[in-house]
Amino acid sequence: MRLAKYLAHAGIASRRAAEVLVADGRVTVGGDVVRDPARDVGDASAVAVDGAPVAGAEARVVYALNKPAGVVSTARDPQRRPTVTSLVPTSARLYPVGRLDADTTGLILLTNDGDLSNLLTHPRYEVPKTYRVTLGGPAVSESELRRWRDGVELEDGRTAPARVRRLGAHLIELTLREGRNRQVRRMCEAVGQRVVALERVRFGPLALGGLAEGDHRRLTPAEVERLRQAAGPDA
């Protein structure tokens, strides 16, 4: 198995993050620093990260979490804020699939499956994510809806067309197939709207449903397979 994939399967990091670890010289094989993420390794190869031995691949799991506000979407936080992984008690070494801002709530996935994480977050696969957005400006107009549907100009380029529907005078549901930094907030600001509350309610085929804030549940094999299929036949 390739080194980056081995690290991902062992729950160390996502595939892309594992490649960075290797490039930074933090990974050794048989005591020697290896900088090639495609190096073939196995359980007998004595792989280590920062000097700590890496065990073989653990059973792969996926959890859904309803993230509360104030919780950060990382495995560790230098500022000692609560993290999403601290809300899921398990021996598996989990990391979040993508990120939500600290003040954004709702559905986030956690897993030790680096391949699945890559499929769900790589821009190539355009897995949709749906957000419920409470706005603090004037009542949402048809022209604003059209602009979101057509794509709006941001400082890092025009957004792809979004799927949007009005749920109330100040409430919309917005579905994106992109994952730019703070994209929903910036798209709203671009049309003169201010975001008061932002909640992710769906990730691909998986809905937040009745999961209470701060609660989590382990996904079934059928749910995990549907997530994989959401990446399309080229995944």
C-alpha positions in Angstrom: 0.0 0.0 0.0 1.3 3.5 -0.8 2.6 5.4 2.3 0.1 8.3 2.2 -2.8 5.8 1.9 -1.4 3.7 4.7 -1.3 6.7 7.0 -4.8 7.6 6.0 -6.1 4.1 6.7 -4.3 4.1 10.0 -6.3 7.2 11.0 -3.3 9.6 11.2 -4.7 12.1 8.7 -6.6 12.5 5.5 -4.7 11.4 2.3 -3.8 14.9 1.3 -2.7 15.8 4.9 -0.6 12.6 5.0 1.2 13.7 1.8 2.1 16.9 3.6 3.4 15.0 6.6 5.6 13.0 4.3 6.8 16.0 2.3 7.8 17.7 5.6 10.1 14.8 6.5 8.0 13.8 9.6 7.5 10.2 8.4 10.1 7.4 8.7 10.1 3.9 7.3 12.4 1.5 9.0 14.1 4.4 10.8 14.8 6.3 7.6 13.0 9.6 6.6 10.9 9.0 3.5 9.6 11.9 1.4 7.8 9.9 -1.3 4.1 9.4 -0.5 3.9 6.6 -3.1 6.5 4.5 -1.3 5.1 0.9 -0.8 4.7 0.0 2.8 2.9 -2.6 5.0 2.3 -3.4 8.6 5.9 -4.8 8.8 7.5 -1.7 7.4 8.0 0.1 10.8 6.3 3.3 9.8 6.5 6.2 12.3 5.3 9.8 12.4 7.3 12.2 14.5 9.0 9.1 16.0 5.7 7.5 17.1 5.1 4.1 15.6 2.0 3.8 13.4 -0.2 0.8 13.9 -2.0 -1.0 11.1 -5.2 0.3 9.7 -8.0 0.4 12.2 -11.6 -0.3 11.4 -13.0 2.6 9.4 -15.9 4.4 10.9 -18.0 7.5 10.0 -19.9 9.6 12.5 -22.4 12.4 12.0 -22.3 15.3 14.5 -24.6 18.2 15.0 -21.9 20.8 15.8 -22.8 23.5 18.3 -21.6 27.1 17.9 -18.2 27.8 19.4 -16.8 24.4 18.6 -13.9 24.3 16.1 -13.7 21.8 13.2 -10.3 20.4 14.0 -8.9 17.5 15.9 -6.8 19.7 18.2 -6.9 23.5 18.9 -3.9 25.4 20.2 -6.3 27.9 21.9 -7.9 25.0 23.8 -11.3 25.6 22.4 -13.6 22.6 22.3 -13.2 20.6 19.1 -15.6 18.4 17.1 -13.5 15.3 17.8 -13.9 15.9 21.6 -17.7 15.5 21.2 -17.4 11.9 19.9 -16.0 9.6 22.5 -14.3 6.7 20.6 -10.9 5.0 20.5 -10.8 5.6 16.7 -8.5 8.5 15.6 -11.1 10.7 14.0 -10.7 13.9 12.0 -13.4 16.1 10.4 -14.4 15.9 6.8 -14.0 19.5 5.7 -14.8 22.3 8.1 -17.5 24.5 9.5 -16.7 28.0 10.9 -16.7 28.1 14.7 -19.9 30.1 14.7 -21.6 27.8 12.1 -23.8 24.9 13.4 -25.1 21.7 12.0 -24.0 18.6 10.2 -20.3 17.7 10.1 -18.9 14.2 9.4 -15.9 12.7 11.3 -14.0 9.7 10.1 -10.7 7.8 10.1 -11.3 6.9 6.4 -8.9 9.1 4.4 -10.2 7.8 1.1 -13.8 8.7 1.9 -12.8 12.1 3.3 -11.0 12.9 0.0 -14.0 11.8 -2.1 -16.3 14.1 -0.1 -14.1 17.2 -0.1 -12.2 17.2 -3.4 -13.5 19.9 -5.7 -13.5 17.4 -8.6 -16.5 15.5 -7.2 -18.7 18.4 -6.3 -20.6 16.7 -3.5 -23.4 19.1 -2.6 -23.8 20.6 0.9 -27.0 22.4 2.0 -27.3 25.2 4.5 -30.2 26.9 6.2 -29.4 30.6 6.4 -31.1 33.2 8.6 -30.6 36.7 7.2 -30.6 40.1 9.0 -31.2 42.4 6.1 -34.4 43.3 4.2 -36.7 40.6 3.1 -35.1 38.3 0.5 -36.0 39.5 -3.0 -36.4 37.7 -6.3 -33.4 39.5 -7.7 -31.2 38.3 -4.8 -32.4 34.7 -5.4 -31.5 35.1 -9.1 -28.1 36.3 -8.3 -27.3 33.4 -6.1 -28.7 31.0 -8.7 -26.6 32.6 -11.5 -23.4 32.9 -9.4 -22.1 36.0 -7.7 -18.7 37.7 -8.0 -16.4 37.3 -5.0 -12.8 38.5 -4.6 -11.6 35.0 -5.5 -13.8 34.7 -8.6 -17.4 34.1 -9.6 -19.2 31.3 -7.7 -20.8 28.4 -9.5 -24.6 28.5 -9.7 -26.3 27.6 -6.4 -29.6 26.0 -5.7 -31.6 28.2 -3.5 -35.1 28.4 -2.2 -36.8 31.0 0.1 -38.3 29.5 3.3 -39.4 32.8 4.7 -38.9 36.6 4.4 -35.4 36.2 6.1 -34.7 32.5 5.7 -33.3 30.7 2.7 -31.9 27.2 2.0 -28.8 27.3 -0.1 -27.1 24.3 -1.7 -23.5 24.5 -3.0 -21.1 22.2 -4.8 -18.1 24.3 -4.0 -16.2 24.6 -0.7 -14.6 28.0 -0.6 -13.7 29.6 2.7 -16.7 31.2 4.4 -18.5 31.0 1.0 -22.1 31.2 2.2 -21.4 34.3 4.3 -19.5 36.0 1.5 -22.2 35.2 -1.1 -24.8 36.7 1.2 -22.7 39.8 1.8 -22.2 40.2 -2.0 -25.9 40.8 -2.5 -26.2 43.1 0.6 -27.5 40.5 3.1 -26.1 39.8 6.6 -26.0 36.3 8.0 -27.5 36.0 11.4 -27.4 32.3 11.8 -25.9 29.5 9.5 -26.7 25.8 9.9 -25.6 23.0 7.6 -28.6 20.6 7.2 -27.3 18.2 4.6 -24.1 16.7 3.3 -24.6 14.9 0.0 -27.4 12.4 0.6 -27.1 12.6 4.4 -29.5 14.9 6.2 -29.1 16.3 9.8 -32.6 15.1 10.6 -33.5 15.1 14.3 -30.0 14.8 15.6 -29.9 17.1 18.6 -27.2 19.9 18.9 -24.0 18.4 20.3 -25.2 14.8 19.7 -23.6 12.3 17.3 -24.3 8.9 15.8 -22.3 6.4 13.8 -23.4 6.0 10.2 -24.6 2.6 8.9 -22.7 0.8 6.1 -25.6 1.7 3.8 -25.3 5.4 4.6 -21.5 5.3 4.1 -22.0 3.7 0.7 -24.5 6.3 -0.3 -21.9 9.0 0.6 -19.3 7.3 -1.6 -21.8 7.1 -4.5 -22.5 10.8 -4.1 -19.0 11.5 -5.5 -20.1 10.0 -8.8 -18.9 7.2 -11.1 -15.4 8.7 -11.5 -14.7 8.5 -7.8 
